[in-house]
Structure formats: structure tokens, C-alpha cells
């Protein structure tokens, strides 16, 4: 809904990066992190109850990888967009993420403004708020 914050779930196995991302996104008025988990299995447990607008998924995860997590999230939550963050990925890996239903893939070295922009776009709110 317009005016409501974009609800985001973070899926990142690196505790430090996950906490930093949660902190940075928490400073963005139109984004609210509703959960932050360390793996795909946990994301599949929490997301159906939360119905987030966007799930920010790391590509390399323990257990289910980013492709498997993305596909499972898209199947369970067709209205939830998936944005993938990766340290590095080959062209074939990125294509597999798009095939699984990711709306965009970004490298982890992108600035928070670019990550927030991707979240807004994925949620259908391309224009900056505030």
C-alpha cells in the first residue's frame, strides 16, 4: 500500500553483513526490516506469516542456495518480490536466479542507495519517498 513502509525480510548467512544491512535499511524511512534470518530454510519458515513485500536473499547460503530459496519463496508467496545480493556470480548463476523468479540481482559492493532503489523498484515503488 502507498504510504506504508516496504516490508523486507533479509536472508544472509554472514552475521556482520546481515546486521549492517539491517541497520542501514532501518535508517530508510520507507523500508522496514520485519525479519533477518541466516538461511533459506528459516526464510521459508518466517515469510508466509509475515507476507513481506520484498525478500533480500544472499546467493550463497548454507542448505538451500539462493536459487532454491528464490524458487521456493516465489512458489509460496507469488506477490512477494525477491532481490538477490551476491558477492560474485557467474552469468549462468545469475540467469538461474532470474529463471527462479528473482526480479533483480545486485553485487554486495553496491551502495545502500542502490540496494534501497532495487527494493523500491521490486515493491513497485520506484519513486523515492521522503
DSSP file (Angstrom, degrees, kcal/mol; ACC not computed):
  #  RESIDUE AA STRUCTURE BP1 BP2  ACC     N-H-->O    O-->H-N    N-H-->O    O-->H-N    TCO  KAPPA ALPHA  PHI   PSI    X-CA   Y-CA   Z-CA
    1    1 A X    >         0   0    0      0, 0.0     3,-1.3     0, 0.0     2,-0.1   0.000 360.0 360.0 360.0 142.7    0.0    0.0    0.0
    2    2 A X  T 3   +     0   0    0      1,-0.2     3,-0.1     0, 0.0   123,-0.0  -0.417 360.0  21.9 -64.8 137.2    1.1    3.5   -0.8
    3    3 A X  T 3  S+     0   0    0      1,-0.4    -1,-0.2    -2,-0.1     2,-0.2   0.059  99.5 106.6  92.6 -26.0    2.4    5.3    2.3
    4    4 A X  S <  S-     0   0    0     -3,-1.3    -1,-0.4     1,-0.1     3,-0.0  -0.588  81.2-102.0 -81.1 147.8    3.1    2.1    4.2
    5    5 A X        -     0   0    0     -2,-0.2     2,-0.6    -3,-0.1    26,-0.3  -0.358  37.4-105.6 -64.9 151.6    6.7    1.1    4.6
    6    6 A X  E     -a   31   0A   0     24,-3.2    26,-3.1    -3,-0.1     2,-0.5  -0.703  35.7-136.3 -76.9 121.1    8.0   -1.6    2.3
    7    7 A X  E     -a   32   0A   0     -2,-0.6    47,-2.1    24,-0.2    46,-1.6  -0.711  27.0-173.8 -87.6 127.0    8.3   -4.7    4.5
    8    8 A X  E     -ab  33  54A   0     24,-2.7    26,-2.7    -2,-0.5    27,-1.0  -0.939  19.6-158.0-125.8 139.4   11.6   -6.6    3.9
    9    9 A X  E     -ab  35  55A   0     45,-1.9    47,-2.7    -2,-0.4     2,-0.4  -0.977  17.7-146.9-111.7 130.3   13.0   -9.9    5.1
   10   10 A X  E     -ab  36  56A   0     25,-2.5    27,-3.0    -2,-0.5     2,-0.5  -0.816  11.5-170.8 -96.8 134.5   16.8  -10.3    4.9
   11   11 A X  E     +ab  37  57A   0     45,-2.9    47,-2.4    -2,-0.4     2,-0.3  -0.903  30.1 137.8-126.0 101.1   18.3  -13.7    4.2
   12   12 A X        -     0   0    0     25,-2.4    27,-0.1    -2,-0.5    49,-0.1  -0.976  41.3-157.7-150.4 125.7   22.0  -13.6    4.7
   13   13 A X  S    S+     0   0    0     -2,-0.3     2,-0.9    47,-0.3    25,-0.1   0.683  75.1  87.9 -82.8 -16.8   24.3  -16.1    6.4
   14   14 A X     >  -     0   0    0      1,-0.2     4,-2.9     2,-0.1     5,-0.2  -0.734  66.9-158.2 -83.7 108.6   27.1  -13.6    7.2
   15   15 A X  H  > S+     0   0    0     -2,-0.9     4,-2.7     1,-0.2     5,-0.2   0.890  88.3  49.0 -55.2 -45.4   26.0  -12.2   10.6
   16   16 A X  H  > S+     0   0    0      2,-0.2     4,-2.4     1,-0.2    -1,-0.2   0.930 114.5  44.0 -63.5 -46.6   28.1   -9.0   10.3
   17   17 A X  H  > S+     0   0    0      2,-0.2     4,-2.6     1,-0.2     5,-0.2   0.907 114.2  51.0 -65.4 -41.5   26.8   -8.2    6.8
   18   18 A X  H  X S+     0   0    0     -4,-2.9     4,-2.5     1,-0.2    -2,-0.2   0.923 112.7  45.8 -61.6 -45.2   23.2   -9.0    7.8
   19   19 A X  H  X S+     0   0    0     -4,-2.7     4,-2.3    -5,-0.2    -1,-0.2   0.895 113.4  49.2 -66.8 -39.7   23.4   -6.8   10.9
   20   20 A X  H  X S+     0   0    0     -4,-2.4     4,-2.8    -5,-0.2    -2,-0.2   0.919 112.9  47.4 -64.9 -43.2   25.0   -3.9    8.9
   21   21 A X  H  X S+     0   0    0     -4,-2.6     4,-2.9     2,-0.2     5,-0.3   0.906 111.3  50.9 -64.6 -42.0   22.3   -4.2    6.2
   22   22 A X  H  X S+     0   0    0     -4,-2.5     4,-1.8    -5,-0.2    -1,-0.2   0.909 112.2  47.6 -61.6 -42.1   19.5   -4.3    8.7
   23   23 A X  H  X S+     0   0    0     -4,-2.3     4,-0.7     2,-0.2    -2,-0.2   0.933 113.8  46.3 -64.2 -47.6   21.0   -1.2   10.4
   24   24 A X  H >< S+     0   0    0     -4,-2.8     3,-0.9     1,-0.2    -2,-0.2   0.916 114.4  46.7 -63.9 -43.4   21.4    0.7    7.1
   25   25 A X  H >< S+     0   0    0     -4,-2.9     3,-1.7     1,-0.2     6,-0.3   0.833 104.3  63.4 -67.7 -30.3   17.9   -0.3    5.9
   26   26 A X  H 3< S+     0   0    0     -4,-1.8    -1,-0.2     1,-0.3    -2,-0.2   0.716  96.7  58.1 -64.9 -20.6   16.5    0.7    9.3
   27   27 A X  T << S+     0   0    0     -3,-0.9     2,-0.6    -4,-0.7    -1,-0.3   0.473  86.2  92.6 -86.6  -2.6   17.6    4.3    8.6
   28   28 A X  S X  S-     0   0    0     -3,-1.7     3,-1.8    -4,-0.2    -3,-0.0  -0.838  70.4-149.5 -95.8 116.4   15.5    4.4    5.4
   29   29 A X  T 3  S+     0   0    0     -2,-0.6    -1,-0.1     1,-0.3   101,-0.1   0.789  92.7  46.1 -61.0 -30.6   12.0    5.8    6.3
   30   30 A X  T 3  S+     0   0    0     99,-0.3   -24,-3.2   -25,-0.1     2,-0.4   0.280 103.4  73.3 -98.8  13.8   10.0    3.9    3.7
   31   31 A X  E <   -a    6   0A   0     -3,-1.8     2,-0.4    -6,-0.3   -24,-0.2  -0.990  56.2-173.8-126.3 133.6   11.7    0.5    4.4
   32   32 A X  E     -a    7   0A   0    -26,-3.1   -24,-2.7    -2,-0.4     2,-0.7  -0.977  18.6-143.6-128.1 120.3   11.0   -1.7    7.4
   33   33 A X  E     +a    8   0A   0     -2,-0.4   -24,-0.2   -26,-0.2     3,-0.1  -0.723  20.0 178.8 -79.8 117.3   13.0   -4.9    8.1
   34   34 A X  E     +     0   0A   0    -26,-2.7     2,-0.3    -2,-0.7   -25,-0.2   0.627  65.7   2.6 -97.3 -16.2   10.5   -7.3    9.6
   35   35 A X  E     -a    9   0A   0    -27,-1.0   -25,-2.5     2,-0.0     2,-0.4  -0.957  53.5-160.4-163.9 151.8   12.9  -10.3    9.9
   36   36 A X  E     +a   10   0A   0     -2,-0.3     2,-0.3   -27,-0.2   -25,-0.2  -0.961  22.2 174.1-138.2 118.6   16.5  -11.1    9.4
   37   37 A X  E     -a   11   0A   0    -27,-3.0   -25,-2.4    -2,-0.4    -2,-0.0  -0.813  33.5-133.6-127.4 164.4   17.5  -14.8    9.1
   38   38 A X  S    S+     0   0    0     -2,-0.3    24,-0.4   -27,-0.2     2,-0.3   0.524  79.4  23.8 -98.9  -7.3   20.6  -16.7    8.2
   39   39 A X  S  > S-     0   0    0     22,-0.1     4,-1.8   -27,-0.1     5,-0.1  -0.975  75.8-104.9-155.5 168.2   19.4  -19.3    5.7
   40   40 A X  H  > S+     0   0    0     22,-0.6     4,-2.3    24,-0.6     5,-0.2   0.859 114.6  57.3 -64.2 -38.5   16.8  -20.3    3.2
   41   41 A X  H  > S+     0   0    0      1,-0.2     4,-1.1     2,-0.2    -1,-0.2   0.921 108.1  47.6 -59.9 -43.7   15.0  -22.8    5.4
   42   42 A X  H  > S+     0   0    0      1,-0.2     4,-2.4     2,-0.2     3,-0.3   0.887 109.3  54.1 -64.3 -38.5   14.4  -20.0    8.0
   43   43 A X  H  X S+     0   0    0     -4,-1.8     4,-2.6     1,-0.2     5,-0.2   0.912 107.0  50.9 -61.1 -41.9   13.2  -17.7    5.3
   44   44 A X  H  < S+     0   0    0     -4,-2.3     4,-0.4     1,-0.2    -1,-0.2   0.740 111.5  49.6 -69.4 -21.9   10.7  -20.3    4.2
   45   45 A X  H  < S+     0   0    0     -4,-1.1     4,-0.4    -3,-0.3    -2,-0.2   0.896 120.0  32.4 -79.3 -43.2    9.5  -20.6    7.8
   46   46 A X  H  X S+     0   0    0     -4,-2.4     4,-1.5     1,-0.1     3,-0.4   0.825 105.8  67.9 -87.8 -32.0    9.0  -16.9    8.6
   47   47 A X  H  X S+     0   0    0     -4,-2.6     4,-3.1    -5,-0.3     5,-0.4   0.872  92.0  57.2 -64.0 -41.1    8.0  -15.4    5.3
   48   48 A X  H  4 S+     0   0    0     -4,-0.4    -1,-0.2    -5,-0.2    -2,-0.1   0.888 111.7  44.2 -58.8 -36.0    4.5  -17.0    4.9
   49   49 A X  H  4 S+     0   0    0     -3,-0.4    -1,-0.2    -4,-0.4    -2,-0.2   0.820 120.1  40.9 -74.2 -30.7    3.4  -15.5    8.2
   50   50 A X  H  < S-     0   0    0     -4,-1.5    -2,-0.2    -3,-0.1    -1,-0.2   0.779  84.1-155.8 -88.8 -29.1    4.9  -12.1    7.5
   51   51 A X     <  -     0   0    0     -4,-3.1   -44,-0.1    -5,-0.2    -3,-0.1   0.947  22.9-162.7  49.8  56.3    3.9  -11.7    3.8
   52   52 A X        -     0   0    0     -5,-0.4   -44,-0.2     1,-0.1     3,-0.1  -0.233  24.8-132.5 -67.4 158.9    6.8   -9.3    3.2
   53   53 A X  S    S+     0   0    0    -46,-1.6    28,-2.6     1,-0.3     2,-0.3   0.877  90.7  15.8 -73.0 -39.5    6.8   -7.1    0.1
   54   54 A X  E     -bc   8  81A   0    -47,-2.1   -45,-1.9    26,-0.2     2,-0.5  -0.993  61.0-155.9-139.4 140.3   10.4   -8.0   -0.7
   55   55 A X  E     -bc   9  82A   0     26,-2.6    28,-2.5    -2,-0.3     2,-0.7  -0.984  12.9-152.1-115.4 123.9   12.9  -10.7    0.4
   56   56 A X  E     -bc  10  83A   0    -47,-2.7   -45,-2.9    -2,-0.5     2,-0.4  -0.858  22.7-169.0 -96.1 111.5   16.5   -9.7    0.0
   57   57 A X  E     -bc  11  84A   0     26,-2.8    28,-2.9    -2,-0.7     2,-0.2  -0.871  20.4-135.2-114.1 131.9   18.3  -13.1   -0.5
   58   58 A X  E     - c   0  85A   0    -47,-2.4    28,-0.2    -2,-0.4     3,-0.1  -0.576  17.1-138.6 -74.0 144.7   22.1  -13.8   -0.4
   59   59 A X  S    S+     0   0    0     26,-1.9     7,-2.9    -2,-0.2     2,-0.9   0.937  90.8  54.6 -71.7 -46.5   23.1  -16.1   -3.3
   60   60 A X  S    S+     0   0    0      5,-0.2   -47,-0.3     6,-0.1     2,-0.3  -0.784  73.8 154.7 -97.0 105.1   25.5  -18.3   -1.4
   61   61 A X        -     0   0    0     -2,-0.9     2,-0.2     2,-0.1   -22,-0.1  -0.903  47.1-104.9-125.9 153.0   23.6  -19.8    1.6
   62   62 A X  S    S-     0   0    0    -24,-0.4   -22,-0.6    -2,-0.3     2,-0.5  -0.509  96.6  -1.0 -71.4 148.7   24.1  -22.9    3.7
   63   63 A X  S    S+     0   0    0     -2,-0.2     2,-0.2   -24,-0.1    -2,-0.1  -0.606 134.3  33.0  74.0-122.0   21.5  -25.6    2.9
   64   64 A X  S    S-     0   0    0     -2,-0.5   -24,-0.6     4,-0.1   -23,-0.1  -0.501  87.0-140.4 -65.6 129.0   19.2  -24.2    0.2
   65   65 A X     >  -     0   0    0     -2,-0.2     4,-2.9    -5,-0.1     5,-0.2  -0.208  32.0 -88.0 -82.4-177.6   21.1  -21.8   -2.0
   66   66 A X  H  > S+     0   0    0     -7,-2.9     4,-2.5     1,-0.2     5,-0.2   0.859 126.8  50.4 -60.7 -37.6   19.9  -18.6   -3.4
   67   67 A X  H  > S+     0   0    0     -8,-0.3     4,-2.6     2,-0.2    -1,-0.2   0.948 114.1  43.7 -66.3 -48.5   18.3  -20.2   -6.5
   68   68 A X  H  > S+     0   0    0      2,-0.2     4,-2.3     1,-0.2    -2,-0.2   0.904 115.7  48.5 -64.0 -41.7   16.4  -22.8   -4.5
   69   69 A X  H  X S+     0   0    0     -4,-2.9     4,-2.7     2,-0.2     5,-0.2   0.926 112.1  49.2 -63.7 -45.0   15.4  -20.2   -1.9
   70   70 A X  H  X S+     0   0    0     -4,-2.5     4,-2.6    -5,-0.2     5,-0.2   0.938 112.3  47.4 -60.0 -48.4   14.2  -17.8   -4.5
   71   71 A X  H  X S+     0   0    0     -4,-2.6     4,-2.0     1,-0.2    -1,-0.2   0.909 114.0  47.2 -60.7 -43.5   12.1  -20.5   -6.3
   72   72 A X  H  X S+     0   0    0     -4,-2.3     4,-2.3     2,-0.2    -1,-0.2   0.901 113.0  48.5 -67.2 -41.0   10.6  -21.8   -3.1
   73   73 A X  H  X S+     0   0    0     -4,-2.7     4,-3.2     1,-0.2     7,-0.2   0.922 111.6  49.4 -63.9 -43.9    9.7  -18.2   -2.0
   74   74 A X  H  < S+     0   0    0     -4,-2.6    -1,-0.2    -5,-0.2    -2,-0.2   0.873 112.6  48.2 -64.5 -36.8    8.1  -17.4   -5.3
   75   75 A X  H  < S+     0   0    0     -4,-2.0     3,-0.4    -5,-0.2    -1,-0.2   0.906 119.6  37.9 -68.5 -41.5    6.1  -20.6   -5.3
   76   76 A X  H  < S+     0   0    0     -4,-2.3     2,-0.3     1,-0.2    -2,-0.2   0.826 130.7  27.7 -79.0 -32.7    4.9  -20.0   -1.7
   77   77 A X    ><  +     0   0    0     -4,-3.2     3,-1.8    -5,-0.2    -1,-0.2  -0.677  63.1 174.1-133.1  76.5    4.4  -16.2   -1.9
   78   78 A X  T 3  S+     0   0    0     -3,-0.4    -1,-0.1    -2,-0.3    -4,-0.1   0.717  81.8  53.5 -61.8 -20.5    3.7  -15.1   -5.5
   79   79 A X  T 3  S+     0   0    0      2,-0.1     2,-0.4   -27,-0.0    -1,-0.3   0.566  90.6  91.4 -89.4  -8.5    3.1  -11.5   -4.5
   80   80 A X  S <  S-     0   0    0     -3,-1.8     2,-0.3    -7,-0.2   -26,-0.2  -0.746  70.8-140.8 -90.4 130.0    6.5  -11.2   -2.7
   81   81 A X  E     -c   54   0A   0    -28,-2.6   -26,-2.6    -2,-0.4     2,-0.5  -0.635   8.9-145.0 -87.8 147.1    9.4   -9.9   -4.8
   82   82 A X  E     -c   55   0A   0     19,-0.5    21,-2.9    -2,-0.3    22,-0.9  -0.962  12.9-173.4-116.4 124.9   12.9  -11.4   -4.5
   83   83 A X  E     -cd  56 104A   0    -28,-2.5   -26,-2.8    -2,-0.5     2,-0.4  -0.970  16.2-147.8-112.9 129.7   16.0   -9.3   -4.8
   84   84 A X  E     -cd  57 105A   0     20,-2.6    22,-3.2    -2,-0.5     2,-0.4  -0.844   9.2-164.4-105.8 134.2   19.3  -11.3   -4.7
   85   85 A X  E     +cd  58 106A   0    -28,-2.9   -26,-1.9    -2,-0.4     2,-0.4  -0.938  16.2 175.2-109.4 136.0   22.6   -9.9   -3.3
   86   86 A X  E     - d   0 107A   0     20,-2.2    22,-2.0    -2,-0.4    23,-0.3  -0.998  37.7-144.8-142.8 145.8   25.8  -11.8   -4.2
   87   87 A X  S    S-     0   0    0     -2,-0.4     2,-0.3     1,-0.3    22,-0.2   0.919  92.2 -19.4 -70.1 -43.6   29.5  -11.3   -3.7
   88   88 A X        +     0   0    0     -3,-0.1    -1,-0.3    19,-0.1     2,-0.3  -0.945  67.3 178.2-161.9 142.8   30.1  -12.7   -7.1
   89   89 A X        -     0   0    0     -2,-0.3     2,-0.1    -3,-0.2    -3,-0.0  -0.993  26.8-120.1-150.0 144.8   28.2  -14.9   -9.6
   90   90 A X     >  -     0   0    0     -2,-0.3     4,-2.4     1,-0.1     5,-0.2  -0.361  37.3-104.7 -75.5 162.0   28.8  -16.3  -13.0
   91   91 A X  H  > S+     0   0    0      1,-0.2     4,-2.5     2,-0.2     5,-0.2   0.894 122.6  51.7 -54.9 -42.9   26.4  -15.4  -15.9
   92   92 A X  H  > S+     0   0    0      1,-0.2     4,-2.1     2,-0.2    -1,-0.2   0.881 109.1  50.3 -64.3 -37.9   24.8  -18.9  -15.7
   93   93 A X  H  > S+     0   0    0      2,-0.2     4,-1.8     1,-0.2    -1,-0.2   0.917 111.0  48.1 -66.8 -42.8   24.2  -18.5  -11.9
   94   94 A X  H  X S+     0   0    0     -4,-2.4     4,-2.1     1,-0.2    -2,-0.2   0.909 110.8  51.4 -64.4 -41.3   22.6  -15.1  -12.4
   95   95 A X  H  X S+     0   0    0     -4,-2.5     4,-2.7     1,-0.2    -1,-0.2   0.899 107.4  53.5 -61.1 -40.2   20.4  -16.5  -15.2
   96   96 A X  H  X S+     0   0    0     -4,-2.1     4,-1.7     2,-0.2    -1,-0.2   0.869 107.2  52.1 -62.1 -36.8   19.3  -19.3  -12.9
   97   97 A X  H  X>S+     0   0    0     -4,-1.8     5,-2.4     2,-0.2     4,-0.6   0.924 111.2  45.8 -65.6 -44.3   18.3  -16.7  -10.3
   98   98 A X  H ><5S+     0   0    0     -4,-2.1     3,-1.1     1,-0.2    -2,-0.2   0.909 111.5  52.4 -64.0 -41.2   16.2  -14.8  -12.8
   99   99 A X  H 3<5S+     0   0    0     -4,-2.7    -1,-0.2     1,-0.3    -2,-0.2   0.837 105.9  55.3 -62.4 -32.4   14.7  -18.1  -14.0
  100  100 A X  H 3<5S-     0   0    0     -4,-1.7    -1,-0.3    -5,-0.2   -26,-0.2   0.630 131.5 -92.1 -76.0 -14.0   13.8  -18.9  -10.4
  101  101 A X  T <<5S+     0   0    0     -3,-1.1   -19,-0.5    -4,-0.6    -3,-0.2   0.501  70.1 152.5 118.5   5.1   11.9  -15.7  -10.1
  102  102 A X      < -     0   0    0     -5,-2.4    -1,-0.3     1,-0.1   -19,-0.2  -0.430  34.4-153.1 -65.1 140.5   14.3  -13.0   -8.8
  103  103 A X  S    S-     0   0    0    -21,-2.9     2,-0.3     1,-0.3   -20,-0.2   0.772  74.7  -4.3 -85.9 -27.1   13.4   -9.5  -10.0
  104  104 A X  E     -d   83   0A   0    -22,-0.9   -20,-2.6    -7,-0.1     2,-0.4  -0.985  58.0-144.7-159.6 157.6   17.0   -8.3   -9.8
  105  105 A X  E     -d   84   0A   0     -2,-0.3     2,-0.3   -22,-0.2   -20,-0.2  -0.996  20.4-179.2-128.1 128.7   20.5   -9.3   -8.8
  106  106 A X  E     -d   85   0A   0    -22,-3.2   -20,-2.2    -2,-0.4     2,-0.2  -0.924  27.7-117.8-125.0 150.4   23.0   -6.9   -7.2
  107  107 A X  E >   -d   86   0A   0     -2,-0.3     3,-1.7   -22,-0.2   -20,-0.2  -0.611  28.6-118.6 -83.5 152.2   26.5   -7.4   -6.1
  108  108 A X  T 3  S+     0   0    0    -22,-2.0   -21,-0.1     1,-0.3    -1,-0.1   0.632 107.3  70.9 -66.6 -13.8   27.2   -6.8   -2.4
  109  109 A X  T 3  S+     0   0    0    -23,-0.3    -1,-0.3   -22,-0.2     2,-0.1   0.441  74.2 112.2 -84.2   3.2   29.6   -4.0   -3.1
  110  110 A X  S <  S-     0   0    0     -3,-1.7    -4,-0.0     1,-0.1     2,-0.0  -0.396  76.3-102.5 -71.9 152.7   26.7   -1.7   -4.2
  111  111 A X     >  -     0   0    0      1,-0.1     4,-2.0    -2,-0.1     3,-0.4  -0.304  28.2-110.3 -71.8 160.1   25.8    1.3   -2.1
  112  112 A X  H  > S+     0   0    0      1,-0.2     4,-3.1     2,-0.2     5,-0.2   0.841 117.9  60.3 -60.9 -33.0   22.9    1.2    0.2
  113  113 A X  H  > S+     0   0    0      1,-0.2     4,-2.4     2,-0.2    -1,-0.2   0.904 106.6  46.3 -61.7 -40.0   21.1    3.8   -2.0
  114  114 A X  H  > S+     0   0    0     -3,-0.4     4,-2.1     2,-0.2    -1,-0.2   0.891 112.9  49.1 -70.1 -38.9   21.3    1.3   -4.9
  115  115 A X  H  X S+     0   0    0     -4,-2.0     4,-2.2     2,-0.2    -2,-0.2   0.930 112.9  47.5 -64.9 -45.0   20.1   -1.6   -2.7
  116  116 A X  H  X S+     0   0    0     -4,-3.1     4,-2.9     1,-0.2    -2,-0.2   0.902 109.9  53.9 -62.1 -40.8   17.2    0.6   -1.4
  117  117 A X  H  X S+     0   0    0     -4,-2.4     4,-2.6    -5,-0.2    -1,-0.2   0.902 108.7  48.5 -59.6 -41.3   16.4    1.6   -5.0
  118  118 A X  H  X S+     0   0    0     -4,-2.1     4,-2.6     2,-0.2    -1,-0.2   0.882 111.1  50.4 -66.1 -38.5   16.2   -2.1   -6.0
  119  119 A X  H  X S+     0   0    0     -4,-2.2     4,-2.0     2,-0.2    -2,-0.2   0.933 112.0  47.5 -63.7 -45.9   13.9   -2.8   -3.1
  120  120 A X  H  <>S+     0   0    0     -4,-2.9     5,-3.8     1,-0.2     4,-0.3   0.927 113.7  47.3 -61.0 -45.3   11.6    0.1   -4.0
  121  121 A X  H ><5S+     0   0    0     -4,-2.6     3,-1.5     3,-0.2     5,-0.2   0.924 111.0  51.0 -62.3 -44.2   11.5   -1.0   -7.6
  122  122 A X  H 3<5S+     0   0    0     -4,-2.6    -1,-0.2     1,-0.3    -2,-0.2   0.845 110.4  50.0 -62.0 -34.4   10.8   -4.6   -6.7
  123  123 A X  T 3<5S-     0   0    0     -4,-2.0    -1,-0.3    -5,-0.2    -2,-0.2   0.452 121.6-108.7 -83.5  -0.5    8.0   -3.4   -4.4
  124  124 A X  T < 5S+     0   0    0     -3,-1.5    -3,-0.2    -4,-0.3    -2,-0.1   0.744  90.8 111.1  80.7  22.8    6.5   -1.3   -7.3
  125  125 A X      < +     0   0    0     -5,-3.8    -4,-0.2    -6,-0.2    -3,-0.1  -0.500  30.5 160.8-127.7  63.2    7.5    2.0   -5.7
  126  126 A X        +     0   0    0     -5,-0.2     2,-0.2    -6,-0.1    -5,-0.2   0.790  51.6  84.2 -56.7 -33.6   10.3    3.3   -7.9
  127  127 A X  S    S-     0   0    0     -7,-0.1     2,-0.1    -3,-0.1     0, 0.0  -0.511  87.7-113.3 -76.5 138.1   10.0    6.9   -6.8
  128  128 A X        -     0   0    0     -2,-0.2     2,-0.5     1,-0.0    -1,-0.1  -0.409  26.8-143.2 -67.3 143.8   11.9    7.8   -3.6
  129  129 A X              0   0    0      1,-0.2   -99,-0.3    -2,-0.1  -100,-0.1  -0.930 360.0 360.0-110.4 131.3    9.7    8.7   -0.6
  130  130 A X              0   0    0     -2,-0.5    -1,-0.2  -101,-0.1    -2,-0.0   0.470 360.0 360.0  89.7 360.0   10.8   11.4    1.8
